[in-house]
């Protein structure tokens, strides 16, 4: 292959790693068997040997993405902290693999993808004493909060430059004479810090700690 040495030792995981990298960088449409073979420095027939056709390759990538999301492990000394840790880990997974997550969604496996995180949340809300519909509401509220926050983050990142921006819009007058508030709202947004603050408040309320 031009610009690459031909690889003589190749296995299925090598192929999946390279395919996942292509999808992560350029989206599912960029994943062709020819492009993947060029990336690996091997023949297209070798790709077929290890993973089958393109549909089989996509199925394998979806399975691996689902498995990766299943690696979320709660941490913390209390149910509240463990629920927050699951939410933060899920956000990172969705942020780090947007194209792969989109591919899972397009193939109708979104609910299966979220099941491991949901089960982790179920365990923790049970530990906090919630049962039945109240426990279900807590699990779903945390999941939707994570997904919604990630979607807002992605939309902000893709949005055109705003004119005027927040630094111009927020003054002591628009902030009801609260100069400190105006400075804070005019400053740069820290999405991770905001997410952590909001999910902690949500979890405290859901688990009955906010009353």
C-alpha positions as CSV (number, residue, x, y, z in Angstrom):
1,X,0.0,0.0,0.0
2,X,1.2,3.5,-0.9
3,X,2.8,5.3,2.1
4,X,2.2,2.3,4.4
5,X,4.0,-1.0,5.0
6,X,1.9,-4.1,4.2
7,X,0.9,-5.7,7.5
8,X,1.4,-9.5,7.7
9,X,0.1,-9.9,11.2
10,X,-3.5,-8.7,11.6
11,X,-6.3,-9.8,13.9
12,X,-9.9,-8.9,14.4
13,X,-9.2,-6.4,17.2
14,X,-6.8,-4.5,15.0
15,X,-9.4,-4.2,12.3
16,X,-12.1,-3.1,14.8
17,X,-9.7,-0.6,16.4
18,X,-8.9,1.0,13.0
19,X,-12.6,1.0,12.0
20,X,-13.6,2.6,15.2
21,X,-10.9,5.3,14.8
22,X,-12.2,6.1,11.3
23,X,-15.8,6.4,12.5
24,X,-14.7,8.4,15.5
25,X,-12.9,10.9,13.3
26,X,-15.0,11.1,10.2
27,X,-18.4,9.4,10.9
28,X,-19.8,6.1,9.6
29,X,-20.0,7.3,6.0
30,X,-16.2,7.4,5.9
31,X,-15.9,3.8,6.8
32,X,-15.4,1.8,3.5
33,X,-13.6,-1.5,3.2
34,X,-11.1,0.1,0.8
35,X,-10.3,3.0,3.1
36,X,-10.0,0.7,6.1
37,X,-7.6,-1.6,4.2
38,X,-5.5,1.4,3.3
39,X,-5.4,2.5,6.9
40,X,-4.2,-0.9,8.0
41,X,-1.8,-1.4,5.1
42,X,-3.4,-4.6,4.0
43,X,-5.6,-6.0,1.2
44,X,-9.4,-5.6,1.2
45,X,-9.7,-9.4,1.2
46,X,-7.9,-9.5,4.5
47,X,-10.5,-7.2,6.0
48,X,-13.3,-9.5,4.8
49,X,-11.4,-12.5,6.2
50,X,-11.3,-11.0,9.7
51,X,-14.7,-9.2,10.0
52,X,-16.9,-10.2,7.0
53,X,-18.6,-7.6,4.9
54,X,-19.3,-3.9,5.8
55,X,-22.6,-4.7,7.6
56,X,-20.9,-7.3,9.7
57,X,-18.2,-4.8,10.5
58,X,-20.8,-2.2,11.6
59,X,-22.5,-4.8,13.7
60,X,-19.3,-5.7,15.4
61,X,-18.5,-2.0,16.1
62,X,-22.0,-1.5,17.6
63,X,-21.5,-4.5,19.8
64,X,-18.2,-3.2,21.0
65,X,-19.6,0.3,21.6
66,X,-22.4,-1.2,23.7
67,X,-19.8,-3.2,25.7
68,X,-17.7,-0.1,26.3
69,X,-20.6,1.7,27.8
70,X,-21.2,-1.3,30.0
71,X,-17.8,-0.7,31.6
72,X,-19.1,2.2,33.7
73,X,-18.5,1.5,37.4
74,X,-19.9,3.7,40.2
75,X,-17.5,5.3,42.7
76,X,-18.1,7.2,45.9
77,X,-19.0,6.5,49.5
78,X,-22.7,7.2,49.3
79,X,-25.5,6.4,46.8
80,X,-25.7,10.1,45.9
81,X,-22.0,10.3,44.9
82,X,-22.2,7.0,43.1
83,X,-25.2,8.1,41.0
84,X,-23.3,11.3,40.1
85,X,-20.2,9.3,39.2
86,X,-22.3,7.1,36.8
87,X,-23.8,10.3,35.2
88,X,-20.4,11.8,34.7
89,X,-19.0,8.6,33.3
90,X,-21.9,8.3,30.9
91,X,-21.5,11.9,29.8
92,X,-17.8,11.3,29.0
93,X,-18.6,8.2,27.0
94,X,-21.2,10.0,24.9
95,X,-18.9,13.0,24.5
96,X,-15.9,10.9,23.5
97,X,-17.7,8.7,20.9
98,X,-20.4,10.8,19.2
99,X,-20.2,9.0,15.8
100,X,-20.2,5.6,17.3
101,X,-23.1,6.4,19.6
102,X,-25.0,7.8,16.5
103,X,-24.3,4.6,14.7
104,X,-25.7,2.6,17.6
105,X,-28.8,4.8,17.5
106,X,-29.3,4.4,13.8
107,X,-29.2,0.7,14.1
108,X,-32.0,0.7,16.7
109,X,-29.9,-0.3,19.7
110,X,-30.0,2.8,21.8
111,X,-32.0,1.3,24.6
112,X,-29.7,-1.7,24.8
113,X,-26.7,0.7,24.8
114,X,-28.0,2.5,27.9
115,X,-29.0,-0.6,29.8
116,X,-25.7,-1.1,31.7
117,X,-25.7,2.5,32.9
118,X,-29.4,2.2,33.9
119,X,-28.8,-1.0,35.8
120,X,-26.0,0.7,37.7
121,X,-28.3,3.6,38.5
122,X,-31.0,1.1,39.6
123,X,-28.6,-0.5,42.1
124,X,-27.7,2.9,43.6
125,X,-31.3,4.3,43.9
126,X,-32.2,1.0,45.6
127,X,-29.4,1.6,48.0
128,X,-30.8,5.0,48.7
129,X,-34.2,3.4,49.6
130,X,-36.2,4.2,46.4
131,X,-38.4,1.5,45.0
132,X,-41.0,1.1,42.2
133,X,-42.1,4.1,40.1
134,X,-40.1,6.5,42.2
135,X,-36.9,4.6,41.5
136,X,-37.8,4.4,37.8
137,X,-38.3,8.2,37.7
138,X,-34.9,8.7,39.3
139,X,-33.1,6.5,36.8
140,X,-34.8,8.0,33.8
141,X,-34.4,11.6,35.1
142,X,-30.6,11.1,35.4
143,X,-30.3,9.5,32.0
144,X,-32.3,12.2,30.2
145,X,-30.4,14.9,32.1
146,X,-27.1,13.4,30.8
147,X,-28.3,13.0,27.2
148,X,-29.9,16.5,27.1
149,X,-26.8,18.1,28.5
150,X,-24.6,16.4,25.9
151,X,-26.9,17.5,23.1
152,X,-26.8,21.1,24.3
153,X,-23.0,21.0,24.5
154,X,-22.7,19.6,21.0
155,X,-25.1,22.3,19.6
156,X,-23.1,25.0,21.3
157,X,-19.9,23.7,19.9
158,X,-21.3,23.6,16.3
159,X,-23.1,27.0,16.5
160,X,-21.8,30.0,14.6
161,X,-20.0,32.7,16.5
162,X,-22.7,34.8,18.4
163,X,-22.9,38.5,17.8
164,X,-23.4,40.0,20.3
165,X,-21.9,37.4,22.7
166,X,-22.6,36.8,26.3
167,X,-19.7,39.0,27.3
168,X,-21.5,41.9,25.6
169,X,-25.1,41.0,26.7
170,X,-24.5,40.7,30.4
171,X,-24.0,43.9,32.4
172,X,-25.0,45.0,35.8
173,X,-28.2,46.4,34.3
174,X,-29.3,43.1,32.6
175,X,-28.3,41.1,35.7
176,X,-30.6,43.3,38.0
177,X,-27.7,45.2,39.4
178,X,-25.9,42.0,40.5
179,X,-22.4,42.8,39.2
180,X,-20.9,39.5,40.3
181,X,-23.6,37.6,38.5
182,X,-23.1,39.7,35.4
183,X,-19.3,38.9,35.4
184,X,-20.0,35.2,35.9
185,X,-22.6,35.0,33.0
186,X,-20.3,37.0,30.7
187,X,-17.4,34.7,31.3
188,X,-16.7,31.4,29.5
189,X,-18.9,28.4,30.3
190,X,-17.3,25.3,31.8
191,X,-19.6,22.5,30.6
192,X,-18.2,19.9,32.9
193,X,-18.4,22.0,36.0
194,X,-21.9,23.1,35.1
195,X,-22.9,19.5,34.5
196,X,-21.5,18.3,37.8
197,X,-23.3,21.1,39.7
198,X,-26.7,20.4,37.9
199,X,-26.5,16.6,38.3
200,X,-25.6,16.9,42.0
201,X,-28.6,19.1,42.6
202,X,-30.9,16.8,40.6
203,X,-29.7,13.7,42.4
204,X,-30.1,15.4,45.8
205,X,-33.7,16.1,45.0
206,X,-34.4,12.7,43.5
207,X,-33.0,10.8,46.4
208,X,-34.7,13.0,49.0
209,X,-31.7,14.9,50.2
210,X,-32.9,18.3,48.9
211,X,-35.9,18.7,51.1
